[in-house]
């Protein structure tokens, strides 16, 4: 398979996952105070929203890459 087709298929899979998942959440550990032997940390919950348009664009671009990658092979 051509790299263009593989990359296009990967973009399609990422686009579908982006449409299925609304946002990505993770916990970040931050150091608040670091004074010698005293160390105070705090956990902060972070959320990154994934817009639906990004998933749609990834699917469309990936589909175009697969289509043109197969056309170039012929």
Steps between C-alpha positions, in 0.01 A plus 500: 500500500608853434579728795227743385234229530627389841508857631152564358359191669661612827338843466161338441541291817605807701202694361255227601655486848474880521130485423443224756693673781376842611799601708826371644548519877823455692643580842801727527716493813635845582754601762362790703781545758852359476699630797779261594358183654144642483323426175130571443331363188147526368311296243313704242241344270538632143252454215570570133186522284514347150278688252293282267618695196855374559382140473303574184799678341731209588259252339461708183875562462577135575246387241656729242846365578382141462323584173793687346751249636319220318471708181875569493573127521315417177 
